[in-house]
Amino acid sequence: MFTHDPVIGSPTLTALLDSRDSQSA
């Protein structure tokens, strides 16, 4: 789904994970 992008991949995945964590908790 997501590729190892140094600009889009990292920040995007991190943001999505953070959002999910916030909603879950």
C-alpha positions in Angstrom: 0.0 0.0 0.0 2.6 2.5 1.1 6.2 2.7 -0.3 9.4 3.5 1.6 9.3 7.2 0.7 11.7 9.5 2.7 9.3 12.4 2.5 5.8 11.0 2.1 5.9 7.4 3.5 7.5 8.1 6.8 5.5 11.2 7.9 2.2 9.8 6.4 2.5 6.4 8.2 3.6 8.1 11.4 0.6 10.5 11.3 -1.8 7.7 10.5 -0.5 5.6 13.4 -0.6 8.6 15.8 -4.2 9.3 14.8 -5.3 5.7 15.3 -3.5 5.6 18.6 -5.3 8.7 19.8 -8.7 7.4 18.7 -8.1 4.0 20.2 -7.0 5.4 23.5 
